[in-house]
Amino acid sequence: MNKGELVDRIATETKLTKTQSQKALESFIGAVQESLKKGKKVTLVGFGTFGVKNRKARKGRNPQTQEIIKIKAKKVPHFSPSSSLKAVVDKTKK
């Protein structure tokens, strides 16, 4: 499912227009991005938690030249699904 399909689904289920649904989705995405930028978690009960992890500096290798390069430390977004979302995806659990 892509963003356009998600907007269509929201519009259908909420009886909002596609424009209103797109604004709502973009508002949600913006709020999550802003929170993560500040280093805060976003927890949606029954769905999961968006957070930020710190990735340590490390050494890597250029595959073309085999030269060893330094990869800087950085922050990366991550998502941890809730147990109920995991259960929905893994239908073998009941």
N, C-alpha and C positions, 0 to 999 in steps of 0.2 A: 504494500500500500504506500503510495506517495502522498505528498502534501495535498495535492488537488483532490485525490480520492478521499482523504481524511476530511477535507472541507466539505465535500459532497455528503459524506456520511453524517457529519455533524448537522448540516443544514436539513437533511432528511429527518433525522431523529428529533431535532429540537424545534422544527418548523420555523427556523430562522432563514433569512435569505443567505445566499452564498457569500455575499459581501460581508454580512454581519458575522457569519461563521468564520470567514477568513480573518476578520479583525479580532475575533475572540481567540482563535488559535495563535495568531501572531502576538497577541497580548500575553498569552500563556508562555510562549517561547521566550519572549522578551523578559518576562518576570523571572523565569528560570535562569536565563543567561545573566541577568543582573545580580541575582542572588549568588550564583556560582562565582561571578567575578569578585564579589565581596568575600568569598571564602565560606559562605554559608551553605548548608544542605537544604534540599527541597524534598520533603517526604510526603508522598501521596499514599495514605493508608490503603492497603489492598492492591497497590500497583507497584510501588518501589521507591527508592531514594536516589536522587541525583546528588552527586558530590564531586569534590575535587581531590585528586591524589597528587602527591609530589613524586615525580620521577627523578631518581638520582642521576648525576652525571656518570657517564660511562664511556668506554672505548668501543668503537665500531670499526668496520673495515669497508673501504671502498671496493665494491665487487669488480670494478673494471681494472683498477690498478693494484689492488690488494694492499694499498696503503692504509695504515692504522690512523684513524681520525678520532678526535675528541667530540663527544656528543654532550651538549650542555644539559644541565638539570632544567626541568621545566614542570609546570603544573598542567595536568590533563584532566578533563572531565570524565566521570565514570557513572555508571548506573548499576545499582544493586536491586534486582527484582525482589518483591515480597514473596513470602512462601505461598500465598494464595495465587499469585501470578504464575509461579513455578508449577503449581498443581494444575492450573488451567492448561499450560503448555505441555506438561508431561501427563498425558491422560492415563498412564498406567497407575498413577497414584489416585486414591479416592478419599 
